[in-house]
Amino acid sequence: MYNLLDGLKIIEASSFVASPTAGLYCAQFGAEVIRVDQIGGGPDYHRWPVTQDNDSLYWENLNRAKKSVALDLSSPQGRELLQELVRATGQFITNFPAEGFLSHAKLAEGRADLVTVRVMGWADGAPALDYTVNNAVGYPMMTGPGPEPVNHVLPAWDLLSGAYAAFAMLAAIRKREQTGEGSEVRIPLSDVAIGTVANLGGIAEVLHNKANRPRLGNTVYGLFGRDFVTKDNVRTMIVVVTHRQWANLIQAFGLNAQVEGIEAERGVSFAKDDGLRFEHRDALYPLFERAIGLLDHAMMASKLDAAAIVHSAYRTMLDAAHDPRLVEDNPMFSASEANPSGFIYPAAGAFGTIPQMQRGDAKGAPRNGQHSEEILSTLLGLSSGEIARLIDSGIIGIAK
Amino acid sequence: MYNLLDGLKIIEASSFVASPTAGLYCAQFGAEVIRVDQIGGGPDYHRWPVTQDNDSLYWENLNRAKKSVALDLSSPQGRELLQELVRATGQFITNFPAEGFLSHAKLAEGRADLVTVRVMGWADGAPALDYTVNNAVGYPMMTGPGPEPVNHVLPAWDLLSGAYAAFAMLAAIRKREQTGEGSEVRIPLSDVAIGTVANLGGIAEVLHNKANRPRLGNTVYGLFGRDFVTKDNVRTMIVVVTHRQWANLIQAFGLNAQVEGIEAERGVSFAKDDGLRFEHRDALYPLFERAIGLLDHAMMASKLDAAAIVHSAYRTMLDAAHDPRLVEDNPMFSASEANPSGFIYPAAGAFGTIPQMQRGDAKGAPRNGQHSEEILSTLLGLSSGEIARLIDSGIIGIAK
């Protein structure tokens, strides 16, 4: 928790990963993010992983530091309350459909300067998910050794869309501060995916070459980078991104003469050209396979560290969770006392660290409807009698 | 191009993906982003894919809509000019080391309200890259059919860090507008990666279960989602995220009786529980494999579309580049007339679409040093004589 966004209130009506991470990042920087859900929870409220009691460890981490209002969103009254909350704050993050009761045009009636950020599937409103846009843009056909496509496990498009949505929210607010005008920023997963392919040069590459990039397994395209296996059977990624690292790498493994031999034979120089190191990988990689296969991992690691070359052994997530450098000794993590699941473990705060400011502990996620009464009273001015009546009639939900 | 960030000037000193995408997203929203590089280009200037002339299709897409200043950053005078540019604008995006001539403390001498956003490897300053932090947090050991780890091809951590850096820049500027105080936001790839594992519930999951998640190939964890192959041999991802979609799916393939049989046999109901559909996948998936294997892709797709179920065939990137919905007919793309490579192809603009505003065409990337004279004159007030002298002495580079 940092207080960069003090004073900013955001209504979030959303589910799954993309839109909730946008709210999460804002909340971790100090915004008051109020997630409004169906009474009993939205479609992601029991998403796996879950505890024995069916409490979602996924939901409680994607919604930390937020407040929760529960409404019956299938009823006209519940929908109207959500609309009024959006109008009361002026900021809205959602993945609800662009048309319908949460359309920007409808919400902007009575709040002309509203800023809406909407994560979508396809730009035309057709549904899509991370795993389907990933297929559509071609990455699974490039991943793994082949021939079958390999899905990513990390929902990368959701995550990128979420961070971009948080950025877009602040950009649109900045514009409004200068002009008084609100706007809706629509962020389709499909555009984030194909736009990223373009940004990384992928569209230009395949149109220029009139062919797909060959499938490379764990080899990095266009430079010296791959996994190698040590004598004690540790598989490690090694990647060289500067010419100095390349010189150091050859030196570290005593391969100067052999590399010079390849350079002479092929009439090239690898010293200042990443691309050539990739192009001639058929000759280069076997040299390093042999050299690394003669060393235990500890010895290889000390050589690489001394040479300032970036490397990392493959580990499991359980290993990572127990790594002090990543988790226990990492000030980004703190104990999470207030988890709805009751399970206590290290909880993450904001990704960014600000040396000039105090980092507060990670906050817990709310239970469904935990802040219904507080928020409907403070933001909409409902009396306790009105709130009680709406609870009785099933329009408002409160935490059990 | 949208003009949300009109009037915001940012100096970017960076390379590769993460930090340049932060600048790119700001530039595509109308900020004036000035990338300062070593004369002749930084370590990413010829990164593959490249043309026959060694022009990088990667660089020219990650640096669209920016300006370029070229300086000899190995010389004290070149370094001082970069420091003065940062101080003149007050906003700085970089992946240079936290200590050294571009440390925030040094830059803030003479510009106390400076906002610096710094993408790092490890939080302690040790080097790391997307592919090595990915190993460190465990995703490659979960990806693909096993037993070997599978690297992602998409540099997801770089991209997420870049979008988060753009968000952090605007958040820190907002804070400065309220308090007058500058700050440095440090964004280590390692924290973005392990923080994301935590946000998705992964840390809680492995500590709760005291075990890693089993490796699932192309099966999505915790719900009904997997790849299936049609009669005409098209491999397609199908994912069910709502209970209505589940009911529709069974209906679409005429599997109600068979699914009820499994429910009766196992004493469960799949109607309202994603997790159970995952838990009993050994029984459910074969039903759908058979049903889908009897249909051609077109027939399967029409059934799924009618049932509002999300699906997508696996395609190559070349297929994607030729898909009118993704590229040609997509208003996010426009022709890029001003590419340094001279090759013309569809270029992407901002991921976000703002219905209330006019989207301008994607701009070209600069050539190294193209704006050196303009920027050093306007921002630092150097005379043309001084600039000429510094060009002659090799401190300032200009585009050839």
Chai-1 contact restraints between the chains, C-beta under 6 A:
chainA,res_idxA,chainB,res_idxB,connection_type,confidence,min_distance_angstrom,max_distance_angstrom,comment,restraint_id
A,L4,B,A171,contact,1.0,0.0,6.0,A-B,restraint_1
A,L4,B,K175,contact,1.0,0.0,6.0,A-B,restraint_2
A,L5,B,A171,contact,1.0,0.0,6.0,A-B,restraint_3
A,F29,B,A171,contact,1.0,0.0,6.0,A-B,restraint_4
A,P43,B,T242,contact,1.0,0.0,6.0,A-B,restraint_5
A,W48,B,G222,contact,1.0,0.0,6.0,A-B,restraint_6
A,W48,B,G275,contact,1.0,0.0,6.0,A-B,restraint_7
A,P49,B,G201,contact,1.0,0.0,6.0,A-B,restraint_8
A,P49,B,E205,contact,1.0,0.0,6.0,A-B,restraint_9
A,L57,B,G201,contact,1.0,0.0,6.0,A-B,restraint_10
A,L57,B,A204,contact,1.0,0.0,6.0,A-B,restraint_11
A,L57,B,E205,contact,1.0,0.0,6.0,A-B,restraint_12
A,Y58,B,G201,contact,1.0,0.0,6.0,A-B,restraint_13
A,N61,B,N199,contact,1.0,0.0,6.0,A-B,restraint_14
A,N61,B,G201,contact,1.0,0.0,6.0,A-B,restraint_15
A,L62,B,N199,contact,1.0,0.0,6.0,A-B,restraint_16
A,P127,B,V310,contact,1.0,0.0,6.0,A-B,restraint_17
A,L129,B,V239,contact,1.0,0.0,6.0,A-B,restraint_18
A,L129,B,V310,contact,1.0,0.0,6.0,A-B,restraint_19
A,Y131,B,M237,contact,1.0,0.0,6.0,A-B,restraint_20
A,Y131,B,V239,contact,1.0,0.0,6.0,A-B,restraint_21
A,T132,B,M237,contact,1.0,0.0,6.0,A-B,restraint_22
A,T132,B,V310,contact,1.0,0.0,6.0,A-B,restraint_23
A,T132,B,S312,contact,1.0,0.0,6.0,A-B,restraint_24
A,N135,B,M237,contact,1.0,0.0,6.0,A-B,restraint_25
A,N135,B,S312,contact,1.0,0.0,6.0,A-B,restraint_26
A,N135,B,Y314,contact,1.0,0.0,6.0,A-B,restraint_27
A,A136,B,S312,contact,1.0,0.0,6.0,A-B,restraint_28
A,V137,B,A320,contact,1.0,0.0,6.0,A-B,restraint_29
A,G138,B,R315,contact,1.0,0.0,6.0,A-B,restraint_30
A,G138,B,T316,contact,1.0,0.0,6.0,A-B,restraint_31
A,G138,B,M317,contact,1.0,0.0,6.0,A-B,restraint_32
A,G138,B,A320,contact,1.0,0.0,6.0,A-B,restraint_33
A,Y139,B,V153,contact,1.0,0.0,6.0,A-B,restraint_34
A,Y139,B,L154,contact,1.0,0.0,6.0,A-B,restraint_35
A,P140,B,Y314,contact,1.0,0.0,6.0,A-B,restraint_36
A,M141,B,Y314,contact,1.0,0.0,6.0,A-B,restraint_37
A,M141,B,T316,contact,1.0,0.0,6.0,A-B,restraint_38
A,M142,B,V153,contact,1.0,0.0,6.0,A-B,restraint_39
A,T143,B,V153,contact,1.0,0.0,6.0,A-B,restraint_40
A,G144,B,G144,contact,1.0,0.0,6.0,A-B,restraint_41
A,G144,B,V150,contact,1.0,0.0,6.0,A-B,restraint_42
A,P149,B,Y314,contact,1.0,0.0,6.0,A-B,restraint_43
A,V150,B,G144,contact,1.0,0.0,6.0,A-B,restraint_44
A,V150,B,V150,contact,1.0,0.0,6.0,A-B,restraint_45
A,N151,B,N218,contact,1.0,0.0,6.0,A-B,restraint_46
A,H152,B,H152,contact,1.0,0.0,6.0,A-B,restraint_47
A,V153,B,Y139,contact,1.0,0.0,6.0,A-B,restraint_48
A,V153,B,M142,contact,1.0,0.0,6.0,A-B,restraint_49
A,V153,B,T143,contact,1.0,0.0,6.0,A-B,restraint_50
A,L154,B,Y139,contact,1.0,0.0,6.0,A-B,restraint_51
A,L154,B,A156,contact,1.0,0.0,6.0,A-B,restraint_52
A,A156,B,L154,contact,1.0,0.0,6.0,A-B,restraint_53
A,A156,B,A156,contact,1.0,0.0,6.0,A-B,restraint_54
A,L159,B,L160,contact,1.0,0.0,6.0,A-B,restraint_55
A,L160,B,L159,contact,1.0,0.0,6.0,A-B,restraint_56
A,L160,B,L160,contact,1.0,0.0,6.0,A-B,restraint_57
A,L160,B,A163,contact,1.0,0.0,6.0,A-B,restraint_58
A,A163,B,L160,contact,1.0,0.0,6.0,A-B,restraint_59
A,A163,B,A163,contact,1.0,0.0,6.0,A-B,restraint_60
A,A163,B,Y164,contact,1.0,0.0,6.0,A-B,restraint_61
A,A163,B,F167,contact,1.0,0.0,6.0,A-B,restraint_62
A,Y164,B,A163,contact,1.0,0.0,6.0,A-B,restraint_63
A,Y164,B,F351,contact,1.0,0.0,6.0,A-B,restraint_64
A,A166,B,F167,contact,1.0,0.0,6.0,A-B,restraint_65
A,F167,B,A163,contact,1.0,0.0,6.0,A-B,restraint_66
A,F167,B,A166,contact,1.0,0.0,6.0,A-B,restraint_67
A,F167,B,F167,contact,1.0,0.0,6.0,A-B,restraint_68
A,A168,B,G352,contact,1.0,0.0,6.0,A-B,restraint_69
A,L170,B,L170,contact,1.0,0.0,6.0,A-B,restraint_70
A,A171,B,L4,contact,1.0,0.0,6.0,A-B,restraint_71
A,A171,B,L5,contact,1.0,0.0,6.0,A-B,restraint_72
A,A171,B,F29,contact,1.0,0.0,6.0,A-B,restraint_73
A,K175,B,L4,contact,1.0,0.0,6.0,A-B,restraint_74
A,S183,B,I354,contact,1.0,0.0,6.0,A-B,restraint_75
A,S183,B,Q356,contact,1.0,0.0,6.0,A-B,restraint_76
A,E184,B,P355,contact,1.0,0.0,6.0,A-B,restraint_77
A,V185,B,G352,contact,1.0,0.0,6.0,A-B,restraint_78
A,V185,B,I354,contact,1.0,0.0,6.0,A-B,restraint_79
A,R186,B,T353,contact,1.0,0.0,6.0,A-B,restraint_80
A,I187,B,F351,contact,1.0,0.0,6.0,A-B,restraint_81
A,I187,B,G352,contact,1.0,0.0,6.0,A-B,restraint_82
A,D191,B,M332,contact,1.0,0.0,6.0,A-B,restraint_83
A,D191,B,F351,contact,1.0,0.0,6.0,A-B,restraint_84
A,V192,B,F351,contact,1.0,0.0,6.0,A-B,restraint_85
A,I194,B,L326,contact,1.0,0.0,6.0,A-B,restraint_86
A,G195,B,M332,contact,1.0,0.0,6.0,A-B,restraint_87
A,G195,B,A348,contact,1.0,0.0,6.0,A-B,restraint_88
A,G195,B,F351,contact,1.0,0.0,6.0,A-B,restraint_89
A,A198,B,A348,contact,1.0,0.0,6.0,A-B,restraint_90
A,N199,B,N61,contact,1.0,0.0,6.0,A-B,restraint_91
A,N199,B,L62,contact,1.0,0.0,6.0,A-B,restraint_92
A,G201,B,P49,contact,1.0,0.0,6.0,A-B,restraint_93
A,G201,B,L57,contact,1.0,0.0,6.0,A-B,restraint_94
A,G201,B,Y58,contact,1.0,0.0,6.0,A-B,restraint_95
A,G201,B,N61,contact,1.0,0.0,6.0,A-B,restraint_96
A,G202,B,M317,contact,1.0,0.0,6.0,A-B,restraint_97
A,I203,B,A321,contact,1.0,0.0,6.0,A-B,restraint_98
A,A204,B,L57,contact,1.0,0.0,6.0,A-B,restraint_99
A,A204,B,Y345,contact,1.0,0.0,6.0,A-B,restraint_100
A,E205,B,P49,contact,1.0,0.0,6.0,A-B,restraint_101
A,E205,B,L57,contact,1.0,0.0,6.0,A-B,restraint_102
A,V206,B,M317,contact,1.0,0.0,6.0,A-B,restraint_103
A,V206,B,L318,contact,1.0,0.0,6.0,A-B,restraint_104
A,V206,B,A321,contact,1.0,0.0,6.0,A-B,restraint_105
A,L207,B,A321,contact,1.0,0.0,6.0,A-B,restraint_106
A,L207,B,Y345,contact,1.0,0.0,6.0,A-B,restraint_107
A,H208,B,F343,contact,1.0,0.0,6.0,A-B,restraint_108
A,N212,B,T316,contact,1.0,0.0,6.0,A-B,restraint_109
A,N212,B,M317,contact,1.0,0.0,6.0,A-B,restraint_110
A,N212,B,L318,contact,1.0,0.0,6.0,A-B,restraint_111
A,N218,B,N151,contact,1.0,0.0,6.0,A-B,restraint_112
A,G222,B,W48,contact,1.0,0.0,6.0,A-B,restraint_113
A,M237,B,Y131,contact,1.0,0.0,6.0,A-B,restraint_114
A,M237,B,T132,contact,1.0,0.0,6.0,A-B,restraint_115
A,M237,B,N135,contact,1.0,0.0,6.0,A-B,restraint_116
A,V239,B,L129,contact,1.0,0.0,6.0,A-B,restraint_117
A,V239,B,Y131,contact,1.0,0.0,6.0,A-B,restraint_118
A,T242,B,P43,contact,1.0,0.0,6.0,A-B,restraint_119
A,G275,B,W48,contact,1.0,0.0,6.0,A-B,restraint_120
A,V310,B,P127,contact,1.0,0.0,6.0,A-B,restraint_121
A,V310,B,L129,contact,1.0,0.0,6.0,A-B,restraint_122
A,V310,B,T132,contact,1.0,0.0,6.0,A-B,restraint_123
A,S312,B,T132,contact,1.0,0.0,6.0,A-B,restraint_124
A,S312,B,N135,contact,1.0,0.0,6.0,A-B,restraint_125
A,S312,B,A136,contact,1.0,0.0,6.0,A-B,restraint_126
A,Y314,B,N135,contact,1.0,0.0,6.0,A-B,restraint_127
A,Y314,B,P140,contact,1.0,0.0,6.0,A-B,restraint_128
A,Y314,B,M141,contact,1.0,0.0,6.0,A-B,restraint_129
A,Y314,B,P149,contact,1.0,0.0,6.0,A-B,restraint_130
A,R315,B,G138,contact,1.0,0.0,6.0,A-B,restraint_131
A,T316,B,G138,contact,1.0,0.0,6.0,A-B,restraint_132
A,T316,B,M141,contact,1.0,0.0,6.0,A-B,restraint_133
A,T316,B,N212,contact,1.0,0.0,6.0,A-B,restraint_134
A,M317,B,G138,contact,1.0,0.0,6.0,A-B,restraint_135
A,M317,B,G202,contact,1.0,0.0,6.0,A-B,restraint_136
A,M317,B,V206,contact,1.0,0.0,6.0,A-B,restraint_137
A,M317,B,N212,contact,1.0,0.0,6.0,A-B,restraint_138
A,L318,B,V206,contact,1.0,0.0,6.0,A-B,restraint_139
A,L318,B,N212,contact,1.0,0.0,6.0,A-B,restraint_140
A,A320,B,V137,contact,1.0,0.0,6.0,A-B,restraint_141
A,A320,B,G138,contact,1.0,0.0,6.0,A-B,restraint_142
A,A321,B,I203,contact,1.0,0.0,6.0,A-B,restraint_143
A,A321,B,V206,contact,1.0,0.0,6.0,A-B,restraint_144
A,A321,B,L207,contact,1.0,0.0,6.0,A-B,restraint_145
A,L326,B,I194,contact,1.0,0.0,6.0,A-B,restraint_146
A,M332,B,D191,contact,1.0,0.0,6.0,A-B,restraint_147
A,M332,B,G195,contact,1.0,0.0,6.0,A-B,restraint_148
A,F343,B,H208,contact,1.0,0.0,6.0,A-B,restraint_149
A,Y345,B,A204,contact,1.0,0.0,6.0,A-B,restraint_150
A,Y345,B,L207,contact,1.0,0.0,6.0,A-B,restraint_151
A,A348,B,G195,contact,1.0,0.0,6.0,A-B,restraint_152
A,A348,B,A198,contact,1.0,0.0,6.0,A-B,restraint_153
A,F351,B,Y164,contact,1.0,0.0,6.0,A-B,restraint_154
A,F351,B,I187,contact,1.0,0.0,6.0,A-B,restraint_155
A,F351,B,D191,contact,1.0,0.0,6.0,A-B,restraint_156
A,F351,B,V192,contact,1.0,0.0,6.0,A-B,restraint_157
A,F351,B,G195,contact,1.0,0.0,6.0,A-B,restraint_158
A,G352,B,A168,contact,1.0,0.0,6.0,A-B,restraint_159
A,G352,B,V185,contact,1.0,0.0,6.0,A-B,restraint_160
A,G352,B,I187,contact,1.0,0.0,6.0,A-B,restraint_161
A,T353,B,R186,contact,1.0,0.0,6.0,A-B,restraint_162
A,I354,B,S183,contact,1.0,0.0,6.0,A-B,restraint_163
A,I354,B,V185,contact,1.0,0.0,6.0,A-B,restraint_164
A,Q356,B,S183,contact,1.0,0.0,6.0,A-B,restraint_165
